[in-house]
Amino acid sequence: MGIRLRAEDEPVRTRAEYWQHVVGTALAPYEMVHGVEDLRSEIAQAQVGPLTMLDFQMSALQAARTPALIRQSDSSPHMFKIDLGLRGLGRFEQDGRQNLLTPGEFHLVDLNRPSHVAVDESHEVSVAIFPRELLPVPDKDLRELTAVRFRADDPYASLVASMAREITRHIDAYDADRDARVGAAFLDLLALAITARMGHDDCAPAESRQQAMAAHVQAFVEQHLADPDLSPAMIAAAHHISLRTLHKLYESESRTVAASIRHQRLERCRQDLLDPASPGRPVAAVGARWGFPDAAAFNRVFRAAYGLPPGEYRAIHGSEAQPAPPPLDVAPMHGSMQEAH
């Protein structure tokens, strides 16, 4: 689960010192000079497998990662980050290059080398922090790309940006261990974006590209299960791929795209029905929560998968200590509103 910290929670007289400590702990130690007396900033943080993800909202400031601060953390792991612009503008500098970060675009920053940032007004970024060793890209390529803009119209960069944006939007929902594959998928996509930018995309095997895309698609599906409109067409459009390409990603799976969506929704419904913390939640509300807005259709699909209507299933299995059996792979009920076409 994520944590949130706000500068405004500290009295004004000690706020700047407090916030410098917060940033140093969540990101890395920086020398900071704030451009406003009434400092207002917020950080939401979550661990997603190997990634530390931040939703960082800041007011006007100047911040520097100085050689002295870097020397103080010489024994720490070599860390990199990307900054994805979400709102407002920020000027970032490293290795003699400057980038004006705009919404929808991102850049790389090596936290073990000096850098500088200047924000003139309210600015929001999604920050992904990760150990250098987890990015399988030569040092030479990384050094050439620090503070270089990855544009939203770059196909691989747009996937990285989309995934960072989605993680940030749902940052309170992630768990470090459970969602480790989400973080690994993000790093795979980032490596592909970097190698493509350097003209080495042929060095990344097609299988790796496909696995990274499949993991990204799965993370997207998991975050949108509650949306009744989730469908193969919606997924393909969100990832700028054709329906044919999307279906090819699922060729090695035991289920089609639509069947996988239905299976995951039913599993979430089953877990909610058996949740001892919510024994009185209406069955229809459980179905609606996970993309089944039609109560009658939800009953039919659930019964086809588990052999019992959801209400009876909860009554019988709700007190069992052992996990219930997985749902059967059955065809969706024709005409139900929740089918993914």
Summary of the structure (lengths in Angstrom):
residues: 341
radius of gyration: 22.8
end to end distance: 32.9
largest distance: 66.6
contacts: 1075
relative contact order: 0.09
helix: 44%
strand: 20%
